[in-house]
Amino acid sequence: MAVITIFGASGATGLHACAQALEAGHTVRAADHDGDHPLQGRDDFTVHQADVLKDDLTALVDGADAVLSCLGVGNDLGTLASPPPLYSRGTDRICDAMEPAGCKRLIVISASFVEEKNRGPIWFKLPAMTGLIRVFEQMAEMEANLHKRTNLDWTAVRAGWLMEGDITRDYTVQANVIPEDMVRTRHADLAHFMLHLAEGKDWLHQTPALARPEDASATSPAAVARDMVA
């Protein structure tokens, strides 16, 4: 079993990643801005308070077999208009800590919409693409920086529009862009795929895209409004 460091461990994807990694028998180092986690108290699970934009991250990745970055920004309109540089600068600082520590395997969250924005019904595309443009710009910068990290075994998973829901393991993975008839990706399925990547060397230095068919209500005007201003 592996030692896995998970940044953004208390976020929507990070919570699933921690739970699934523990279920698979791995030892987890959970790094989060608040230093609190609902799973803490287990011998195979340690929680560490860390600000990826300011703190020394070396001890968190030293000796880890893989690092999962589940970092994400809030989806309120104010944050989306000027998001903190978690994807760009935060990922760079994780990489800077991994290289001297000799930790090579890194899996991060990106988005299919970095490359192809023409997905989903019009009532989804207009507000979602407009509201998330700054986040997508950060992700694009993150990916460009990762391509320069030739000594790291990185993978940037390009998810669809993220949503809650139980794990299905029934998702489609293909290179770079999600299928035209799919828009959404469940946090639980994203965590499942990231953990699979952490356990091997699939998709090295690539950007696999992940999505699955969902009920039409998942891309309805009400769903857009709920997810964009919550």
Legacy VTK file of the C-alpha trace (Angstrom):
# vtk DataFile Version 3.0
C-alpha trace
ASCII
DATASET POLYDATA
POINTS 230 float
0.000 0.000 0.000
1.092 3.555 -0.672
1.553 6.801 1.221
-0.564 9.461 -0.492
-0.574 13.179 0.224
-3.853 14.907 -0.629
-4.004 18.697 -0.846
-7.442 20.273 -0.574
-8.407 17.266 1.517
-11.567 18.827 2.950
-12.929 20.001 -0.384
-15.691 18.326 -2.361
-13.318 16.052 -4.309
-10.719 15.807 -1.551
-13.184 14.302 0.923
-13.980 11.506 -1.506
-10.310 10.990 -2.327
-9.377 10.623 1.347
-12.182 8.174 2.076
-11.501 6.068 -0.994
-7.736 5.989 -0.387
-8.266 4.777 3.175
-10.761 2.174 2.000
-8.119 0.922 -0.450
-5.650 0.493 2.432
-3.390 3.461 1.762
-1.871 5.778 4.359
-3.117 9.324 3.819
-1.616 12.687 4.676
-4.460 15.166 4.424
-3.361 18.758 3.859
-5.931 21.498 4.180
-6.031 25.228 4.794
-8.020 24.811 8.030
-6.202 21.762 9.419
-9.458 19.992 10.231
-11.036 16.905 8.697
-14.044 14.680 9.485
-11.954 11.498 9.116
-9.213 12.468 11.560
-8.449 10.153 14.459
-7.265 7.127 12.477
-3.690 5.813 12.698
-3.397 5.689 8.904
-4.692 9.234 8.453
-2.943 12.430 9.530
-4.237 15.962 9.075
-1.924 18.896 8.412
-2.774 22.572 8.235
-1.089 24.097 5.194
-1.484 27.129 2.971
-0.096 26.067 -0.424
0.545 29.699 -1.333
2.679 30.484 1.727
3.852 27.471 3.731
6.804 25.114 3.311
5.243 21.968 1.840
8.353 19.776 1.792
7.527 17.683 4.854
4.068 16.939 3.477
5.403 15.336 0.285
8.663 13.852 1.579
8.368 10.058 1.473
4.992 10.110 -0.286
4.430 7.688 -3.151
1.984 10.048 -4.843
0.456 13.496 -4.415
-3.134 14.359 -5.290
-4.006 18.021 -5.632
-7.743 18.420 -5.053
-7.396 22.162 -4.606
-10.340 24.249 -5.683
-11.831 27.711 -5.279
-15.246 28.672 -3.960
-18.047 29.043 -6.489
-19.511 32.301 -5.194
-19.456 35.048 -7.804
-16.981 37.240 -5.908
-14.394 34.495 -5.659
-14.860 33.423 -9.275
-14.315 36.992 -10.455
-10.904 37.097 -8.785
-9.890 33.588 -7.686
-6.784 32.990 -5.577
-3.997 31.394 -7.673
-4.439 27.916 -6.209
-4.254 26.110 -9.541
-1.344 28.080 -10.993
0.849 29.269 -8.128
-0.369 26.626 -5.679
0.459 23.757 -8.035
3.839 25.309 -8.785
4.663 25.371 -5.082
3.614 21.738 -4.668
5.929 20.845 -7.562
8.736 22.886 -6.025
8.409 20.840 -2.837
8.174 17.493 -4.626
11.295 17.813 -6.749
13.924 18.027 -3.962
11.980 15.455 -1.912
12.259 12.928 -4.730
8.475 12.494 -4.934
7.523 12.143 -8.597
3.860 11.154 -9.039
1.429 14.086 -9.145
-2.233 14.128 -10.151
-4.081 17.451 -10.335
-7.579 18.620 -11.243
-8.028 20.624 -14.425
-11.073 21.023 -16.695
-12.112 19.904 -20.152
-13.323 23.454 -20.728
-9.718 24.687 -20.746
-9.534 23.349 -24.317
-13.137 23.047 -25.502
-15.905 25.284 -24.173
-18.621 24.164 -26.589
-20.277 21.633 -24.302
-23.772 21.562 -22.858
-27.009 23.511 -23.488
-26.895 27.260 -24.052
-28.260 28.087 -20.586
-25.280 26.237 -19.155
-22.590 27.552 -21.484
-23.308 31.264 -21.149
-23.240 31.682 -17.336
-20.825 28.834 -16.600
-18.225 29.762 -19.206
-18.456 33.445 -18.311
-18.371 32.882 -14.553
-15.497 30.393 -14.650
-13.274 32.049 -17.253
-10.689 33.198 -14.669
-10.510 29.691 -13.194
-10.017 28.177 -16.659
-7.244 30.681 -17.367
-5.496 29.567 -14.182
-5.866 25.923 -15.119
-4.394 26.598 -18.549
-1.417 28.292 -16.907
-1.072 25.342 -14.522
-1.029 22.870 -17.406
1.566 24.914 -19.293
3.785 24.959 -16.219
3.367 21.209 -15.706
4.591 20.522 -19.233
7.886 22.080 -18.175
8.203 19.699 -15.207
9.706 16.849 -17.181
11.179 15.252 -14.056
7.733 14.796 -12.484
5.249 12.077 -13.447
2.254 14.391 -13.594
-1.267 13.948 -14.926
-3.837 16.762 -15.172
-7.367 15.319 -15.125
-9.719 17.438 -17.196
-13.075 17.039 -15.514
-16.425 18.199 -16.797
-18.683 20.488 -14.793
-18.366 19.014 -11.310
-21.377 17.850 -9.323
-22.293 15.920 -6.199
-23.547 12.342 -6.329
-22.584 8.834 -5.313
-19.587 7.133 -6.870
-20.497 5.193 -10.027
-17.142 4.076 -11.477
-19.123 4.225 -14.714
-17.473 7.153 -16.441
-15.813 7.808 -19.777
-12.140 8.739 -20.021
-10.627 9.987 -23.261
-7.808 12.298 -24.253
-8.092 16.034 -23.631
-11.832 16.759 -24.045
-14.990 15.132 -22.675
-17.433 13.604 -25.223
-19.794 16.013 -26.970
-22.874 14.444 -25.371
-21.537 14.749 -21.807
-21.118 17.770 -19.554
-20.818 16.685 -15.925
-18.391 14.791 -13.705
-19.134 13.579 -10.182
-16.646 14.536 -7.457
-16.698 10.926 -6.257
-15.863 9.557 -9.712
-13.127 12.152 -10.195
-11.576 11.064 -6.887
-11.826 7.419 -7.965
-9.971 8.078 -11.225
-7.309 10.220 -9.526
-6.672 7.465 -7.004
-6.388 4.927 -9.834
-3.750 7.158 -11.431
-1.887 7.466 -8.121
-1.631 3.693 -7.948
0.078 3.382 -11.342
1.584 5.251 -14.279
-1.309 5.670 -16.674
-1.635 8.960 -18.589
1.822 10.314 -17.699
2.351 13.900 -18.925
-1.159 13.896 -20.401
-4.574 15.486 -19.854
-7.251 12.766 -19.764
-10.824 14.057 -19.760
-13.474 12.493 -17.533
-17.289 12.693 -17.651
-20.436 10.578 -17.660
-24.056 10.880 -18.848
-26.336 12.450 -16.253
-30.031 13.249 -16.069
-31.043 16.377 -17.990
-31.874 18.059 -14.686
-28.134 18.191 -13.948
-27.690 20.807 -16.681
-31.042 22.578 -16.235
-31.297 26.349 -15.653
-32.042 25.615 -11.992
-28.879 23.515 -11.665
-26.776 26.256 -13.259
-28.230 28.854 -10.897
-27.721 26.633 -7.860
-24.124 25.715 -8.648
-22.973 29.140 -9.804
-24.144 31.232 -6.829
-24.075 28.793 -3.903
LINES 1 231
230 0 1 2 3 4 5 6 7 8 9 10 11 12 13 14 15 16 17 18 19 20 21 22 23 24 25 26 27 28 29 30 31 32 33 34 35 36 37 38 39 40 41 42 43 44 45 46 47 48 49 50 51 52 53 54 55 56 57 58 59 60 61 62 63 64 65 66 67 68 69 70 71 72 73 74 75 76 77 78 79 80 81 82 83 84 85 86 87 88 89 90 91 92 93 94 95 96 97 98 99 100 101 102 103 104 105 106 107 108 109 110 111 112 113 114 115 116 117 118 119 120 121 122 123 124 125 126 127 128 129 130 131 132 133 134 135 136 137 138 139 140 141 142 143 144 145 146 147 148 149 150 151 152 153 154 155 156 157 158 159 160 161 162 163 164 165 166 167 168 169 170 171 172 173 174 175 176 177 178 179 180 181 182 183 184 185 186 187 188 189 190 191 192 193 194 195 196 197 198 199 200 201 202 203 204 205 206 207 208 209 210 211 212 213 214 215 216 217 218 219 220 221 222 223 224 225 226 227 228 229
